[in-house]
Structure formats: C-alpha cells, structure tokens
Amino acid sequence: MGFTPSSNSVYKPRRPGAKRLFVLAAALFPVFLAACTQEPLFWYISLEYPPIDPIIGGSPTEIVKLGTTLYVANRTSLWEYDTTVVQQQWRETAKPPSSGYIKAIAVTPGSSPSALYVLDEGGTIHKFSSGWTSSPIPGAQQIYGADDELFVGDGSAVYDYSSPTTPISGPGGLLRGAVKVGSDYYICTARVRDNDDTGIFKISSGIVTKEYPSSGNSSIKGIIAAGTTTVVAVDDEGFIIYKDSLVTNFNNPISTGLRFSGGMARWEGGGGDKKILLGLQRGSGTFRYGYRELDLDTGGDVDASGIYTPGTTNGGARKTSISPDSRETSAIGKYPVTALYVISGSNSGDGRPIIVASTQKDGMWSYRTRRGVPQWNGEDNSN
C-alpha cells in the first residue's frame, strides 16, 4: 500500500543544506578554474586516433642510416628498415654475438668501408662492415659517428675510436653528439661533474678549440649539421645554439624556455622548405612533450624568428612537418622524444616525408598514413 498523506501532513522533498552546497561548489571550483585557464584536455583526448602498440617497444636508441637501411635497437634487439621499399616493414636483424643489452648504435657512412657500430652494456664496441668484429673499451658509455670518424665517451673524456686509450684534449663530461662539416668535426658534451669542461668543441686538422661557450661551461644535449655551413645544437637550459653562413659563431643562442632531449633530425619538404626537428624532454601546456620545428631558409641558414609546434602554419604563411589537422598535440605530444629521423623521399600520404621517433619509454612512433589518414601513432608493420 502506497503512502497517502493525511490532511495534516505535506510531503516535502529533501533539499541540500547550505553546507552541502558549499562543499560541492568547493569541489567543482578547481575543475572550472582549470577549464578556464588551461588547454581543453578532454577536447584533445576526443581527437585522438585509436592507439597502435609499437612493434619496437621500450626505449629505442638513436635511429641511424647506413646506405639505404635504417637501424635502431631496443634492449637486446637490433632492427632494420629498408628505405627503398614502399611500405617497408621493420624486422629484427642479426646482432653481434654475445652483445647482450645494447646501449647505443652509430654509423660511419663516410669511412672506407662504411660501418655500423653497436655498444653493449659491458663497454664492448662491435663493428660491422663485412662481418662483426669486437673491441672491448673499458668504461665506454657513448658512441657517435661523424661521417668517417667514430667518437667514444666514457663519461669523463672523449676518444677517437682509432685511439681508444688517448683522450682528445679538452672536452670532458658526457659525450652527446658529433658531426662533420667540411673537413672539421664538432663534438658536444654535457656536464657530469662541476669541473667538467663541457660545450661545443671543433677539431680541425687535429687541433681542438672550444667553440661554445666563450667562457665557462654549458651542458649540450645534442648537435646536428644541416648543409655545408649550418650547425645547430641545444643545451639543457632551453637554448638553441647555432652557426651558419650568416652567423659565423655560436655566440647568438636562441632562448626558448623548453627542455630539449637532444634528439634532432633534418626535414625537407616540397619547394625547398627546410627545418630542424627538435625532440623535447619537457615543453609547456597540457601535452608538453613531442617535438618542435626550427625553420631554415632556402639556403639552409637558421630562421631565428621563432620555434613552432608542428602543425602551425601562421595562417598559411609557413609550411609544417605534418598536416595542420594531424593532432600531433594529442599523439606524439604526450611522450618525451629522444631521437628523430626523417625518411627523405618517402611520402606519408599528404606530400610530406615520413618521420620516425624514439620515445623515452613508449617505443617507436611515426608520422605516416594509416587507414588512409596521415597521423602520428605507434610504428608497427600494418602500414
């Protein structure tokens, strides 16, 4: 039998008290404030493509190219990718015998013969040209190739691979990169101890000079050559350090407020459009990782007017490495990017080159066409 109110009783629905309303308002206020002052998180999430598990997981190494083949390693596996084959797939390839965990890989495409190098966790460098040979170098922690030379770092000094017991005079700390421009080599190091002599060093005809900074030290995260005169580096304080045909020394760095990983790649699109892609360890905003674009002019000199989030066109005034609607922010922008490589001559489906990226711990990602749509997603073999 249902409730029948008597003439002396009136049903009154329970109303929340003032205290309950205050608690509810206090709980919702931070959410409202965040929605007003930050990027629209849930809107970005709604734009995401269905995620793909990368075939190369974990923390992939630098991505290097020898001949027409790309190489990358993760944990105990060495992978290769033939850039001449349309819709090519990554496959595991034979690694050095007894190499164990792979710390780093490098190439010397300009050496005779050209060679691939693998550094294992025990400090042994394995070299492949016509077959594998191994050279134990006690304390070896980093390797970087610069055309025809391999440089080795042990965390306190830098060595030429051909003279692994004699350190190069000058640079100290952690080796973070090496390039060759003309006949000169540039190597960069990052601070490990307060007294480390770190920065950018040039080796010309066997003579070592410190190019940056002009006084004191700087922890450089990575370096890349672009063209015949342009060299670009990044440090751990968010500066882009460069020299080119117009700026002939490194003493005019660009301040960005970003934290770079040191991963960099050259990108070139149609019409001679050129850029340097810069991996981020930390940026700003809701999705603050991924990478940024530094424009170069048609001659390969640095355009110091700004650094851009991929997809930014300035109303059509500039080209970008991805389609403006490719949702980079909600895809690769969620992950720190430690290495980048642009497969030149390859088409992602929108007229732009394919980009592959190693992330800090979320495997290899790529920008290419998937299911008819150019997008950033986990790199797999279903392309």
C-alpha positions as CSV (number, residue, x, y, z in Angstrom):
1,M,0.0,0.0,0.0
2,G,1.4,3.3,-1.0
3,F,1.9,6.4,1.2
4,T,-1.2,8.6,1.4
5,P,-0.6,11.9,3.1
6,S,-3.1,12.9,5.7
7,S,-4.7,16.3,5.8
8,N,-2.1,17.3,8.4
9,S,1.0,16.1,6.5
10,V,2.6,17.6,3.5
11,Y,5.4,15.7,1.6
12,K,8.5,18.0,1.2
13,P,11.4,16.8,-0.9
14,R,14.7,16.9,1.0
15,R,16.8,19.9,0.0
16,P,20.6,20.0,0.3
17,G,21.7,22.2,3.1
18,A,23.9,25.2,2.7
19,K,26.9,23.3,4.0
20,R,26.4,20.6,1.3
21,L,26.1,23.2,-1.4
22,F,29.3,24.8,-0.2
23,V,31.3,21.5,-0.2
24,L,30.0,20.7,-3.8
25,A,30.9,24.2,-5.1
26,A,34.4,23.9,-3.4
27,A,34.9,20.5,-5.1
28,L,33.9,21.8,-8.6
29,F,35.7,25.1,-8.5
30,P,39.2,23.7,-9.3
31,V,37.7,21.8,-12.3
32,F,36.0,25.0,-13.5
33,L,39.2,27.0,-13.0
34,A,41.3,24.5,-14.9
35,A,38.9,24.6,-17.8
36,C,39.2,28.3,-17.9
37,T,42.9,28.6,-17.6
38,Q,44.4,25.5,-19.3
39,E,44.2,23.9,-22.7
40,P,41.0,21.8,-23.2
41,L,42.2,18.4,-22.0
42,F,39.0,16.4,-22.8
43,W,38.7,18.1,-26.2
44,Y,42.3,16.9,-27.1
45,I,41.5,13.4,-25.8
46,S,38.4,13.3,-28.0
47,L,40.6,14.0,-31.1
48,E,43.0,11.0,-30.5
49,Y,43.3,8.3,-33.1
50,P,42.9,4.7,-31.9
51,P,46.4,3.9,-30.4
52,I,48.7,1.3,-32.0
53,D,51.2,-0.7,-30.0
54,P,54.7,0.0,-31.4
55,I,56.4,-3.1,-32.8
56,I,59.6,-1.7,-31.3
57,G,58.8,-1.0,-27.6
58,G,60.6,0.3,-24.6
59,S,63.3,2.9,-25.0
60,P,64.7,2.7,-28.6
61,T,68.2,4.1,-29.3
62,E,69.3,6.7,-31.8
63,I,68.0,6.0,-35.3
64,V,70.9,5.8,-37.8
65,K,71.2,5.2,-41.5
66,L,73.8,3.3,-43.4
67,G,73.4,3.1,-47.1
68,T,69.7,2.8,-47.7
69,T,69.0,1.0,-44.4
70,L,67.8,2.5,-41.1
71,Y,68.9,0.8,-37.8
72,V,67.6,1.1,-34.3
73,A,68.0,-1.0,-31.2
74,N,65.9,-1.7,-28.1
75,R,67.1,-3.8,-25.1
76,T,68.8,-6.8,-26.7
77,S,67.3,-6.5,-30.3
78,L,68.7,-4.8,-33.4
79,W,66.2,-3.7,-36.0
80,E,66.5,-2.6,-39.7
81,Y,64.3,-0.9,-42.2
82,D,64.9,-0.7,-46.0
83,T,64.1,2.9,-47.1
84,T,64.0,2.0,-50.8
85,V,60.9,-0.3,-50.4
86,V,57.4,1.1,-50.5
87,Q,55.5,0.3,-47.3
88,Q,58.6,-1.4,-45.9
89,Q,58.4,-3.1,-42.5
90,W,60.8,-3.2,-39.6
91,R,62.5,-6.6,-38.9
92,E,64.9,-7.9,-36.4
93,T,68.3,-8.5,-37.8
94,A,71.4,-10.4,-36.7
95,K,73.1,-8.6,-33.8
96,P,76.7,-9.0,-32.7
97,P,77.5,-12.3,-30.9
98,S,77.3,-12.1,-27.1
99,S,76.4,-8.4,-27.2
100,G,73.7,-8.6,-24.5
101,Y,72.0,-5.4,-23.7
102,I,72.5,-2.7,-26.4
103,K,73.3,0.8,-25.0
104,A,73.9,2.7,-28.3
105,I,74.4,2.4,-32.0
106,A,76.2,4.6,-34.5
107,V,77.4,4.6,-38.1
108,T,80.3,6.0,-40.1
109,P,78.9,6.3,-43.7
110,G,82.0,8.1,-44.9
111,S,84.6,5.6,-43.8
112,S,86.1,3.1,-46.1
113,P,84.4,0.7,-45.8
114,S,81.4,2.2,-44.1
115,A,80.4,0.6,-40.8
116,L,77.7,0.1,-38.2
117,Y,78.7,0.1,-34.6
118,V,76.9,-1.4,-31.6
119,L,77.9,-0.5,-28.0
120,D,76.9,-3.1,-25.4
121,E,76.5,-2.6,-21.6
122,G,79.8,-4.2,-20.9
123,G,81.7,-1.5,-22.8
124,T,82.5,-3.6,-25.9
125,I,82.1,-1.9,-29.3
126,H,81.0,-4.3,-32.1
127,K,81.8,-3.1,-35.6
128,F,80.1,-4.5,-38.7
129,S,81.4,-3.9,-42.2
130,S,81.8,-7.2,-44.0
131,G,81.3,-9.1,-40.7
132,W,81.3,-8.5,-36.9
133,T,84.5,-7.6,-35.0
134,S,84.6,-6.7,-31.3
135,S,86.8,-4.3,-29.4
136,P,86.4,-4.1,-25.6
137,I,86.9,-0.5,-24.5
138,P,86.7,-0.3,-20.7
139,G,84.4,2.4,-19.5
140,A,82.8,3.2,-22.9
141,Q,79.3,4.7,-22.4
142,Q,78.5,6.6,-25.5
143,I,79.3,6.4,-29.3
144,Y,78.6,8.9,-32.1
145,G,79.6,8.7,-35.7
146,A,80.6,11.8,-37.7
147,D,80.9,10.8,-41.4
148,D,84.2,8.9,-41.3
149,E,85.1,9.0,-37.6
150,L,83.6,7.3,-34.5
151,F,83.9,9.1,-31.2
152,V,83.7,7.3,-27.9
153,G,82.8,8.8,-24.5
154,D,83.3,7.3,-21.0
155,G,81.5,10.0,-19.0
156,S,84.7,12.0,-18.3
157,A,86.6,12.2,-21.6
158,V,86.2,11.7,-25.3
159,Y,88.2,9.4,-27.5
160,D,88.7,8.7,-31.2
161,Y,87.8,5.1,-31.8
162,S,91.1,4.6,-33.6
163,S,92.9,5.7,-30.4
164,P,90.8,4.5,-27.5
165,T,93.4,4.9,-24.9
166,T,94.3,8.5,-25.6
167,P,91.6,11.1,-24.8
168,I,91.0,14.0,-27.0
169,S,92.5,17.1,-25.3
170,G,89.8,19.4,-24.0
171,P,86.3,18.1,-23.8
172,G,85.1,16.4,-20.6
173,G,81.8,15.1,-19.3
174,L,79.3,13.1,-21.2
175,L,79.6,12.8,-25.0
176,R,76.3,13.9,-26.5
177,G,76.9,14.1,-30.3
178,A,79.3,14.5,-33.2
179,V,79.0,15.9,-36.7
180,K,81.3,16.7,-39.6
181,V,81.1,20.0,-41.6
182,G,83.5,20.3,-44.4
183,S,86.8,18.9,-43.0
184,D,86.0,20.0,-39.4
185,Y,84.5,17.8,-36.7
186,Y,82.2,19.2,-34.0
187,I,81.6,17.3,-30.8
188,C,79.4,18.3,-27.8
189,T,79.5,17.3,-24.2
190,A,77.2,17.6,-21.1
191,R,78.3,18.2,-17.5
192,V,78.5,15.2,-15.2
193,R,80.8,16.8,-12.5
194,D,81.1,20.5,-11.7
195,N,84.7,20.7,-13.0
196,D,83.9,19.1,-16.4
197,D,85.0,21.2,-19.4
198,T,81.8,21.0,-21.5
199,G,80.3,22.7,-24.5
200,I,80.9,22.5,-28.3
201,F,84.4,21.7,-29.5
202,K,85.8,21.8,-33.0
203,I,88.5,19.5,-34.2
204,S,90.3,20.9,-37.3
205,S,93.4,19.3,-38.7
206,G,94.0,17.7,-35.3
207,I,93.7,21.0,-33.3
208,V,90.9,21.2,-30.7
209,T,89.3,24.5,-29.9
210,K,86.3,25.3,-27.7
211,E,83.6,27.0,-29.8
212,Y,80.9,27.5,-27.2
213,P,80.5,28.9,-24.7
214,S,83.2,31.6,-24.9
215,S,83.7,31.4,-21.2
216,G,82.6,28.8,-18.6
217,N,80.7,25.6,-19.5
218,S,77.4,24.6,-21.0
219,S,75.7,21.2,-20.9
220,I,74.9,20.4,-24.6
221,K,72.2,17.8,-25.2
222,G,72.7,17.2,-29.0
223,I,74.1,18.6,-32.2
224,I,73.3,18.3,-35.9
225,A,74.7,19.5,-39.2
226,A,72.4,21.0,-41.9
227,G,74.1,21.8,-45.2
228,T,77.6,22.9,-45.8
229,T,77.9,25.6,-43.1
230,T,75.0,25.2,-40.6
231,V,75.5,23.5,-37.3
232,V,72.6,23.5,-34.7
233,A,72.9,22.4,-31.0
234,V,70.6,22.5,-28.0
235,D,71.5,22.7,-24.3
236,D,69.8,21.8,-21.0
237,E,68.7,25.3,-20.3
238,G,66.5,25.6,-23.4
239,F,68.9,27.4,-25.7
240,I,69.3,26.7,-29.4
241,I,72.9,27.3,-30.3
242,Y,73.8,27.7,-34.0
243,K,76.2,29.0,-36.6
244,D,75.7,29.2,-40.4
245,S,76.8,31.3,-43.4
246,L,75.3,34.4,-41.8
247,V,76.0,33.9,-38.1
248,T,79.6,32.7,-38.2
249,N,80.0,31.8,-34.5
250,F,77.9,30.2,-31.8
251,N,77.5,33.3,-29.6
252,N,73.9,34.2,-30.5
253,P,71.8,31.5,-28.9
254,I,68.0,31.5,-29.1
255,S,66.2,31.2,-25.7
256,T,63.1,29.0,-25.8
257,G,62.1,28.1,-22.3
258,L,61.8,24.5,-23.4
259,R,63.8,21.4,-22.2
260,F,65.3,19.6,-25.2
261,S,66.2,15.9,-25.2
262,G,69.0,16.3,-27.8
263,G,67.2,14.2,-30.5
264,M,67.2,16.1,-33.8
265,A,66.6,15.5,-37.5
266,R,66.7,17.4,-40.8
267,W,63.4,17.7,-42.6
268,E,62.9,18.9,-46.1
269,G,59.5,19.2,-47.9
270,G,58.4,20.4,-51.3
271,G,59.7,23.7,-52.7
272,G,62.9,23.6,-50.8
273,D,61.2,24.0,-47.4
274,K,63.7,23.0,-44.7
275,K,63.5,22.5,-40.9
276,I,65.3,21.1,-37.9
277,L,63.0,18.9,-35.8
278,L,63.9,19.1,-32.1
279,G,62.9,16.4,-29.6
280,L,61.5,17.6,-26.3
281,Q,62.2,16.2,-22.8
282,R,59.7,18.7,-21.5
283,G,57.7,21.6,-23.0
284,S,54.7,23.5,-21.9
285,G,50.9,23.0,-22.0
286,T,48.6,20.1,-21.4
287,F,50.6,17.8,-23.8
288,R,54.1,19.3,-23.4
289,Y,56.4,16.8,-25.0
290,G,56.8,15.6,-28.6
291,Y,59.0,17.9,-30.7
292,R,59.2,21.4,-32.2
293,E,60.2,22.9,-35.5
294,L,63.1,25.3,-36.2
295,D,62.8,26.8,-39.7
296,L,65.7,27.2,-42.1
297,D,65.7,29.4,-45.2
298,T,66.2,28.0,-48.6
299,G,70.0,28.4,-48.3
300,G,70.0,26.3,-45.1
301,D,70.6,29.2,-42.7
302,V,68.6,29.4,-39.4
303,D,65.5,31.5,-39.2
304,A,65.8,32.8,-35.7
305,S,62.3,34.4,-35.6
306,G,60.6,31.6,-33.8
307,I,60.2,27.9,-32.9
308,Y,56.9,26.2,-33.7
309,T,54.6,23.5,-32.6
310,P,54.2,21.0,-35.6
311,G,51.0,21.8,-37.5
312,T,51.4,25.6,-37.0
313,T,51.0,27.4,-40.4
314,N,50.7,31.0,-39.3
315,G,47.6,31.4,-41.4
316,G,49.3,29.6,-44.3
317,A,52.4,31.7,-44.3
318,R,54.7,28.7,-43.3
319,K,54.8,25.0,-44.1
320,T,55.0,22.4,-41.4
321,S,56.2,18.8,-41.0
322,I,52.7,17.4,-40.6
323,S,49.2,18.2,-41.8
324,P,47.7,21.0,-39.7
325,D,44.9,18.7,-38.6
326,S,47.1,15.7,-37.7
327,R,46.6,16.1,-33.9
328,E,50.3,16.0,-33.0
329,T,49.5,17.5,-29.7
330,S,47.3,14.6,-28.5
331,A,49.5,11.9,-30.1
332,I,53.3,12.2,-30.0
333,G,52.9,15.3,-27.9
334,K,52.2,13.1,-24.9
335,Y,55.7,11.5,-24.9
336,P,59.3,12.7,-24.5
337,V,61.0,12.2,-27.8
338,T,64.7,11.1,-27.5
339,A,65.6,10.6,-31.2
340,L,64.1,11.5,-34.6
341,Y,64.8,10.5,-38.2
342,V,63.2,11.8,-41.4
343,I,62.9,9.3,-44.3
344,S,63.6,11.6,-47.2
345,G,61.9,10.8,-50.4
346,S,59.2,8.9,-48.6
347,N,55.6,10.1,-48.7
348,S,53.4,9.9,-45.6
349,G,50.3,10.3,-47.7
350,D,50.0,14.1,-47.5
351,G,53.0,15.0,-49.6
352,R,55.3,15.2,-46.5
353,P,58.2,12.8,-45.6
354,I,57.7,10.0,-43.1
355,I,59.1,10.8,-39.6
356,V,60.1,8.1,-37.1
357,A,60.8,8.9,-33.5
358,S,62.1,7.1,-30.4
359,T,60.4,7.9,-27.2
360,Q,61.7,7.8,-23.7
361,K,59.9,4.6,-22.7
362,D,56.9,4.2,-25.0
363,G,58.6,2.6,-28.0
364,M,59.0,3.9,-31.6
365,W,56.4,6.2,-33.2
366,S,56.0,7.5,-36.7
367,Y,54.1,10.0,-38.8
368,R,52.8,8.2,-41.9
369,T,49.4,7.3,-43.5
370,R,47.4,4.7,-41.6
371,R,43.9,3.7,-42.8
372,G,44.1,6.5,-45.3
373,V,44.9,9.2,-42.8
374,P,48.3,10.8,-42.2
375,Q,48.9,10.6,-38.5
376,W,51.3,10.2,-35.6
377,N,50.9,6.8,-33.9
378,G,52.9,3.8,-32.7
379,E,55.1,2.4,-35.5
380,D,54.0,-1.1,-36.5
381,N,54.1,-3.4,-39.5
382,S,50.5,-3.0,-40.6
383,N,51.2,0.0,-42.8
